[in-house]
Amino acid sequence: MSERRLNRYFVDLHVHIGRDSAGKPVKVSGARSLTFANIAKEAATRKGIDIVAVVDCASTRVLKDIEALLESGDMTEAPGGGFRYLDKTTVIPGAEVESACPGSARGAHYLSLFPTLTALRQYSRSLSRYVSNMDLSTQRARLSPVELAQLAADSGGLFLVAHAFTPHKSLYGTCARRMSEVFGEDVRKLVDGVELGLSADTDMADRIGELSHYTFTSNSDAHSLPKIGREYNVMRMKAPSFSEVRLALARLDGRRVVANYGLDPRLGKYHLTACEECGHRFKAWPNSCACPVCGSVRTVRGVADRIDELSDTAEPIHPPHRPSYNYQIPLEFVPGLGPARIGALIDAFGTEMTVIHETIESDIAEVVGEEIAHRICLAREGRLGIQSGGGGAYGKAVVE
């Protein structure tokens, strides 16, 4: 198919559910307002996200909500897979599951995405034999990562490594130095994509040679509605559907990720190593991880240090298929821009994507004033200062 017949879509493949429609917990760390229906509404009417993957759908509680929405006609199963909402956004159902790496008690998180309700039900039934509580999300499965990947494939799903470098529950951060140590020689057949996470970008990840084969995804890992779309992908596809996402991740028939949009890694919660005693954030590798301020060795290793430790090269080597990584500061990170003003901007211009990417400064100024409008444009151009995050605390955008 000619690339001229393909379109560009905003895609966020990692959003969590906090509660089901009855208010019962699904992801305990997720906001109560994060229901399946609210996620679809937020993505469609406020964020401007064309495809959103919700990764707690194997939960028995969420399955009931999805079935009710389809029965009521509020959502419909889309051609090519996924559920259409308001004919604006496709919701792809998925599951985040923890699996221990071979020979280790340490677990990492993985994402599985599915085309249909039938495929999701099949996966949920199969997974229930290996998980203690199917009401809750991100449970540890009594399966190896290889077995978990095969379980997803058997149900017609996609399988991705989640937030690959974070110091908690990630493949590189806590489990292994190489993907092949976890998945063996068949790793490229089992893994459909690698999620970078909020504290890493393409330049950092492409210093690890084995990752050159994979499509990188940049997703929000949202635990509240405002966080949806803080990182996302632009995919070139024929339509907003599961089958097209599969082709884009595999880079087939002209489909592919054409851009990653994400936080400057310094804004991520785990970019720098951080002292658990005094909170100081610092660059440790290749020196001691002891805090240079208080001397404590109780530290949380940062993603930047971990990648330095694992890297094959001092500089990134980008494969030909790698798209650009574009730093984005979401509206909620812009200094002085609170929920009320963000709401006014969305009311004026339609969606957050429109404000961030398309609206000119003078039009923004008419809604929030010249100073805030200028800050939004500085953020758009990557010209705001940044204080790096670490140890579970986000970095901050600052006006210099």
N, C-alpha and C positions, 0 to 999 in steps of 0.2 A: 504493500500500500504506500502511495506517495505520502511523504511527510506533510505535504500541503493539505491533506485531508484529515490530519490529526489535530487535536486541540490540546490546550494546556489546562491542567486542573490542579487546584490546591488540595493536598492530601496530607492528613495527619493520621498515622497508623497506630497511635498508642494513647487511648483515653480510658480512664478508670470510672467505674460506677461506685458511688458511696453507699447508696441505699436502693432497695427496690421500691415499687410504687406504693407499697404498704408501709414504708418506713423502716423495714427490717434491714440490718447491715449486710453488705456484700463485701466491700473493701473498707475495712475499719478505718484506715487512714484517709479515706475519701470523704469529701463534703456531703452532707445530707441532701443537698440539692442536686447532686450528681446521680440522677436517675437516667434510665435508657432514653425515655421520652425527652427529658430536659436537655440531654446531650445533643440529640438530633435537632431540637429547636434552636439551641445556642449556635451550633455549627451552621445551620441554614440561615437564620435570621439576623444574627449579630456578627458572627465571625467571617462568614463568606467562605467557609471550607466546603469544597465539592465532595470530598470523600473523607469520612471519619471512621476509624476502626475502634470499636469498643471492646476492651480485652478482658471483660469479666462475664462473658455471655454463657460460659459453660455452667455457671451457677444455676442450680435448679430454680432459684427465685427469679433470676433474670430471664431464664427461658420462659417462665410463665408470663412475664411482662411482654416479651417479644410476641408470643403467641396471641396475647390479647390485642396488641396493637395491629397485628396483621388481620385478625378476625374482625376488628372494628373498621378496617379500611384506612386507619390513620397512617399506616405504612403499607407498602406493597412490595412483593418480591420483584426485584429488578431483572431485566434481561441481562445475562452475563454474570449475575450473582450480586448479592447485597440487597438491602432494603431501601426503597426510595421514600423520601420524606418531603412533602410539599413540592415535589418535582424540582427540588433545589439541591438536595444533598443525598448521597448514598451512604448508608451506614453498613459497614462490614462487621459481622460478629466475629469475635475472637476470644482467646483465653490467654492469660498470663499464668504460667505454672513454674514452680521451682523444682529443680532437679539437681541432685548431688552429682558432682563429677566423679569419674571412676577412681576408686581407691581413696576417696576423701569424703569427709562429712560435710565439707563446705558446699553450699548450694548456689546456683545461679538462676536467674530468671530468663525464660524464653517465651516468645509470642507465637501463637498459632492463630491463623486467620482462615475463615471458612466462607464458602460461596452461598450456602442456602441454610434454611432452618433444618432441613433433613440432615445435611452434613453435620451441623452443629449438634443436633440431638445424638447422632451416631457417636461423635467424639465424646460428648458428655457421658453417655452410657459406658463407653469403654474406659474413660478416665476414672469413673466412679469406683472401679475395682482397685485403684491404686492411690486413692485420696481419701482421707478420713472424713472430711466435711465438705460436701459438694454445694452447700449453701453459700460458703464463703469463697472469695477469689484468692489467687496467688498462693494456693496451698502447695506443700511439698508432695510430689508424687513419688511413689515407690518404683520409680523407673529411672534408668540412666538417660542422659541427654539423647543418645542414639535411639533408644526405645521411644522416648517422647517425640522425637522428630518423625519416627516411623508411624507413630500413632496418628499424628497430624496428617501425614501423607496418605494413610489408609482411608481417611475421611475426606480426602480431596482438598486438604488445606495447604497453606503456606506456613513456613517455619522460619522464624527470625531470632537472632541473638539480641536480647534486650540490653539497653544501656551498657554497652560492652566493657567499659573501663571503670565504672564507679567502684569505690572501695567496699561497697556492700552489695552482695548478691549479683555479681557479674562474672562472666567467664574469665576475662583478663584480670579483673580487679581482685578476685578472691580465689580463683580456681586453677588457673593454668597459665603458662607462658605462651602457649600456642593452641590454636583451635584444633589442630590435628591430635593433640594430646587428649582431647575430649571426644572427638568424633571419628578419629582414625582416618584411614585412607579415603573413605567415602564422604568426607566432609563437604565437598562441593556438590554432591548429590543430595545431601540432607539439608543444607542451610541455604535458604533463598535470599537472605539479606542480613545485613549487620546494622543495628541501630547504634549511632554514635553516642547518644546521651548528651545531657545539657552541658557537661564540663569538657567536651572534646569537639574537635572539628576535623575537617578533611585533611588539613595540613598535618595535624598531629597523628591521625590514624594511618596516613599513607607513609609513615616512617616504618611501618611493620609490613614487611614484604609479602607475607602470605595473604594479606587483605586486599591485594591488588585485583584479585579475581571477583570480588564481591561488590554488589551495589550497596552503597551506604544510604541509610535512611535517617532523617532528622525529624523526630516526633516529639510531641509535647510532654508525654507521660503525665498528663493532667490529672490532678487530684482535686480540682475545683473547676467550676465552669469558666471563670476568667482565664484560666491557664490554657484552655484549648487553643491550639494554633500558635502557642509561643514559639514552637519549632514546627516546621512542616516541609513538605517536598512539593516541587512543581513537577508533575509528570505529563509527558506528551503521550496521549492516548486517543483512541477513537471515541470512547464513551466513559463515563464515570461508573465503572463496574469492577467486580472482583476479577473477572477473567482478564480485563485490561491491565489491572495492577499486576497480575501474575506475569503478563508479557513484559511490562515495564521493568519489573525487578530482574527478569531474565534477559532484558535488552534484546528483545526479538521483534521482528516485523516493524521496525521503526519506533516502537514504544520504548521509552526509557525515562529515567529521572533526568530532567534537564537542569535542575537547580535544587540545591539544599538551602533552606533558610533556617537560621538558628541563632540562639544567643551567642554573643561573643563568649567563648569558653570561660573567660574570667568572671562572667556573671553566674556561672554554675555553682552549685552548692559544694562541689568537691574538687574544684580546680586545683587549688593549692593544698599542700599538707598543712594541717592545723593541730595545734596543741590542745588537748582535752582539759588541761589544767588552767591555762591563762587565756586561751582563745587565739593566741598569735598565729597568723598564717604566714607560711614561708615556703621557699623552694629548698627541698632537702637534697635531692639526688645531685651529685654522687656522694655527698657528704653524709654525716650522721643524721639520723632522724630525730635526734634530741632537739628540743626547743631551744633556739638561741637566746630566748629571753629569760625563761625560768629554769631551763635545764631538764624538764620532764621528758621522759621517753614515752609517755602515754600520748600518742599522736594518731591522727587519722590521715593515712597516706593520700595525697592528692593525685588526681588523674594525670596531671602534668609530670609528676615524678614517676608514676608507674609507666607511662609511655616512654619516658627517657630510659627507664630501666630495660624495657622490652624492645626498644627500637633497633632496627638493623642499619639505619642510616641516620646521619645527623640532620639531613634535610629531607623533606618529603619527596617521594618519587610517584607522581600521579600517573596512573595508567591512562591510555587514550580515551577510555569511556567515562572517566571521572568528570562530573559536571562541576560548575563553580559552587563554592560555599559562600553564601551571602550572610554577613552578620546582620541580625535584626534585633532591635530593642523593642519589645512589645510596649503598647501604650501604657500598661500598668507600671512599667519600669521607668517611664519618663518622669523626672523630678517635677513635682507640683501638679501632676495630672492624676486626679483621684477619680473614683467611680462615677461621680456626678458628671464631671466633664467628659469622661469617656462615653457615658450614656448619651450626652448631648451630641457628641461627634457622630456616634452611630445613628442617632435619630436624623442627623443632618445629611449624612453621606451614605447610609445604608448598611455598611459592614466595616469591621476593623481592617480587613484586607484592603478595602477601598481607601481608607484613611492613610494606612501605612504606605501604600504603593502608588496611589494615583492622584490624590487630592493635592492641589497646589497650596503653597503656604498662605497666600492671601485669603483663600476661602476658609482654611482652617482658622485663621486669625479672627474671622468674623464670628466664629462660634466660641473660641476659648481665649481670645486675646492674642496680641502679637508675641508676647514673651513665650507663652506655652507653645504657640505655633512654631516659633523659631526652634525651640527645643525638640519638637517632634521632627522637624526637618534635619536638625543636627544628628538626631538618632538615626534617621533614615540614611544619612551620609556617613555614619560611623565616626562622627566627630564629637561625641560626648565622652568625657573622661570616665574611667571605670576603676572602681576599687574591687580587687579580686575576692571571690568567695572561697570558702573552704570549711571542712569540718561540719557540714550540714547547714551552713549559713550562706544564703545567696550573696553574690557580689552586688554592687550598687553602681548605677549610672549617676554621674555627678556633672554639674556645670562648672567648667574650669575657668 
